[in-house]
């Protein structure tokens, strides 16, 4: 197996180490990264300080991508991309003031408020997604929380159970959750819950004022405590700096457990929102963010999410090389364009990529845990 070391500019002094096994000197990428020989590093759960993540993020881009690709191949099957489909089951009318979102009731946009969809149209959308190769079906509702929505929540629980019964992974994003609501979603069969941090703690108040950063973390804790996989990432192009992107990765990678998935969105500016005139996110910024996240989150699925349609096929392929291993595909995302199934499957075929099966990531992580457990107790482990 090909592995790389990432020596620092301070390598000779021995103050910077890397958690990958060393290659011969001629093959080393010139990236500052800690050389970690401890158990946490070998299991892919090493923690990096903010300054270390900053060093990684600001490394020469090609070296960064090379290293991220090497980490990706150590901990993931680099030939697999998960196809996910996202359905907006209740649009518009949200009381939050997220400055990027056309579904906020505080802005005048083309998105109109609608009621929660009935059960059957949602199930038919899931069936169509599965027929087309999607293995995760995600449902989003434009709400701040579920308070006072008993009948609607009961309907969503039914949706989750029925779609899980199709053999698909099921993810929802419904705003803030209480521990009891998270427990009920788990009992219904929910695979994952999406609750993005969006950006760094420092820049967050410039984007949203109606929900605090800590409130987001509280929902994530409730999800994790219920035994549901955490899906939490961010949005690039909100007006943030490189330091904010670094801060986001640091925050997520230092959660009690690494999230099961980390979506990376590129802002799609929507007329009527405060960010309608923001400049598009450059490909190098997207690539650098994905590569840094892959190094910091070796076993996490990194989802190339909203805004992917603005990048060329070769630019998307570079993101896959750097560690992105899931995309959203189908008719559209919540309120923004999305590449279609046939287009995405054809692209994957040209690059030698195939779809990731439902629950394959969970099975891989479980196998890794078994190996690590045997190693801790003196057994003979086989490297995954």
N, C-alpha and C positions, 0 to 999 in steps of 0.2 A: 504493500500500500504506500502510495506517495504521500509524504508528509513534509511540512515545512517548519522551519524555525523563523522567528521574526525578531531579529536582533535590533536593539535600540541604537540610537546614536551614542548611548552610554553603555553599550554592550561590554566594552573592554573593561569598564570599571566594575562590572558584575552587578550593577544596581537594577538592571531591567532583565526580566526573564520572560520566556514564552511557555504557554501550556501545551504546545505541540512538540512532538519528538523531532530532534534535530536532523536535518539533512546535511550532506557535505557542504562546506563553506561556499562553494561556487554556486549552490542552488538556493542560498538563503535570500529571502526577500528582505529588503531594507525597511522594515516596519517595526516601530517600537511596540512591543507587547510583552507582557510578563511571561517568563519561562517558569511554569508551575509544575512541580512534580508531585503535588499533594493529591489526595483522593478526590477532592472536589474538582480539580482540574481534569483529571482523567475521566471523570464521569460527565464532564460537560457542564458542570455547575459552578465553575469558578466565578468569583465576584470581582468586578473591576471598579476602581474608584473613578470619579468623574474626570480627574486629570489623566488617568490612563486611557479612558475612552476618548478623550480629546486627542491624545497622541495617536491613537489608532485612526480616528476619523480624519485627521489632518495629514496622514501619511501619503506618500506618492500614490496616485490613484491606481495605477496598474499593479503596483506591489500590493496594495490593499485588496484589490479584486483577486489577485493570485492567492493571497493568504486566506481570504474568505472562502474561495472555491475549495481550498485544501481542507479547511475546517468543515465545510459543508459535506465533502465526500467522506470525512471520517465519521460523521454522526448521522448522515441522511443518505438515502438513495437518490443520487443526483440525476437519475434518469426519470424521476417521477415528478409530475406536477398535478396537484389536486385541482379539479374543476369544481367551482362552487357557484351556486346561483342564489341571488338575493331577491326577495320579493317584498315590495312595500305593501304591508297588509292594512295599514291605516296611515294615510298621508295628510300632511298639513295641520294647521291649527295648534301647533305646539306652543306652549307658553314660555319656553326657553328663548334666550336671545343669542344663541350661537351665531356669530356674525358671518359664517360661511354657508348657513343653511337656508334654503328656500322654503322650508317647512315651518319656519318660525312665524307665529301670528303677528309678530312685531314688524315685519317687513312686507312690502307690497311686491309680490312676485307672481309668476304665472301658476304656481302650485296652489291648488284649492284644497280646502279641508274636506275630508271624506270620512265615512264611517268605517269601522272595522269590517273587513271582508267576511263573508260567510264561509263556512267550512269547506264546501265542495270546490269552489274556484281555487282555493289555496291547495287542496289536495291534487287537483288536476294540474296545477302549475308544477307541483313537486313531481308528479308522474312524468310530465314532459321533460323536466330537468333530468330525471334519472334516465329516460329513454335516450337522451342526448349525451349522456356520459358524466353528468355531474354526480358527485358522491357526497356532497354536503349541500343542504338546503337551508338557507338563512331567511329569517323573517324579521322585518323591522316595522315598528309602530312609532309614529311621531307623538310621543308622550313624554312628559317630565317624569312621571312615575305611574304606578298602577292604583293609586289611592282612589277609591270610589268606582272602580271598574270591575266589580265582581263578575258580572256576566261575561264581559269581554275577556277577562283573564281565564275564566272557565273554558271559553271557546278556544283560546290560544292553547291551553293545556291539552284539549282534544286534538288540535292540529299537531302538536308535538308528538303525542302518542301515535297518531295515525301515520305520520311521516316516518317516525322511527320504525314503525312496523313494516315499512317498505324496504328496510335495510339501509337507509340513508343516515348519515350524520345530520343532526338538527341543531341549528344555532338560532338564537333570538337576540334582538336588541330592543328593549322595551323601556329604557330609561332606568331610573333608580329602583332598586329592589330592597325589600326587607329580608331578613334571614328566613322568615316563614315562606315568603313568596319564592325565594330561591330553592327551599326544600321541596315545595310543591312542583316546581319545574323539573327538579331532579327526579322526583317520583314519576312524573309523566314521561320521562325518558330523554330529557334534554341532554345533548352532548356538550354544548359549549354556549357561553353567554358572552356577547360582545359589549364591551363598555370601554371605549377609547379614552385615553388621557388627553389626546389631541396634540399636546405640545409640552414644553417644559413647565414646571411649577411657576417659574418667574414670569413667563410670557402669557400664561393662561388667562389672567384677569383682563388682558387686552383683547381677548377673543370672546369670552363668556363671563357674564356677571351673575347669572341667575342660579348657578350651581357651582359650588366650590370644588377645588381640586381634591380636598379631603373627602367630600361627599362621594366623589367618583371612586376613591380608594376604598371607602366603606362598602360600596356596592360590590366592588371586586372581591373584598374580603368575605362578604356574605356568599358570593358565588363559589369561591374556593372552599369555604367551610362546608358548603352543601355537597361538595364532591363533584361539582360541575367544572369542566375545563374553562379556563379563563382565556378570552380572546381580547387583547387590548393593545392598541397601537396609536398611530397619530396621523396627522395631516401635514403635508409639506406645502408651503406657499401661502401661509397665513400672514406673512410679514415677519416671520421669525428669522433669527440669525442661525449660523452654524452652532453657536453655543446652545441655543434652544434645542436643536436637534440632538446634540450631545446630551443635554439634560434629560430629554425624553427617554433616550436609550438607557441612560444611567438609572432613571427612576424605575423603568420596567424591568431591567436586568437585576435590580436589587430588591425586587419583591420577595416575599418569603419563599415562593416557588416561581421559577420562570413560567411565563404564560405558555399555554399550549400553542397559541398562535399570536402573531404580531402583524397586523395589517399596516401597510404603508400606502397612504393615499396621497395623490397629488391633487391639490385644490382645482376644482372645476368652477371658475367664477360664474356666478349666476346673477343675472340682471335683477336688481331690486334689493340685493343683499349689500351690506357695508363693504364687502370684499369684491364687488363686481368688477373692479378695475385692476385687481392684482395681476401681476405678471405671471406667466406660466412658470412652472418649476422646471429648471434645466435638467437634462438627463444626467449630467455629472453629479448633481446634487442628489437625485434619486438613487443613483448607483452607489455613491459614497455612503448614503444612509443605510441602504440594504446591506452592503458589505460589512459595515461596522456592526449593525444589528446581528448579522450572522455570526460574527466572531464573539459577540457578547452573549448571544442566545443560541448556542450550537444545536440544541435539540428542538428548538421551537420552529413551527412552520411559519415562514414569512410570506405574507399574502400581498402580492402586487394587486392593489385594489383600485379605487376610483381614480380616474385620470389616466389610466393605462393606455387608453385609445389614442392619446396624443403622441405616443412614442412609436417609432418605426419598429418593424419586426426585429431588425438587428439590435436596436437599443433594448428591446424587451429581452432578447437572448442574452445580452450582457448582464441584465438583472438576474436571469436564471443562473448564469455562470457564477455570479457573486453570492448566490444563496437563496433567492426567491424561489419558493416551490409550491405556490398556489396562486390561482387567478380567479377573478369573478367573471363569469361568462353567461351568455344568454341574451335576452332582449334588452335589458337595461339594469342599472343598479337602482337605488332608491329614486333619485330624481335626475340622474346623469347618464350619459351614453355608456354603452358597454359593447365589447366585441361579441359576435355571435358564436354559437357552438361550432358550426362548421368551419368558420374562419380560424378559431383557436385550435381546433383539432388538426387542421391542415398545417398550421404554423408549427405545432408541436411535432408533427410527423417529419417536417423538413429538418428539424434540429435533433431528431432522434430521441424525443421525449414521449412518454406515455402517461396515462392518467394514474393517479394514486387511488387505490381502492378505499372504500369506506372503512374507517377504524384501523387502517394500516399503521398510522402513527401511534395510536394507543398500544397496539400489539408490539411495535418496535420498542417503545419505552418500557413496557412491561418486561420484555425480554432483557433489555439493558439492566433493569433493576434486579432481575434474577441473577445475572452474571455478576453484578456488583456485590450482591449479597453473598454469593458463593466466595468471592474474592476476600471479602471482609472476614469471613469465618474460616479462612484457610483452604477453601475449595479451589479447584482448578477452573478458572474462568476462560471463556472463549470470547475474544474481542469481536463485537458486532461490526 
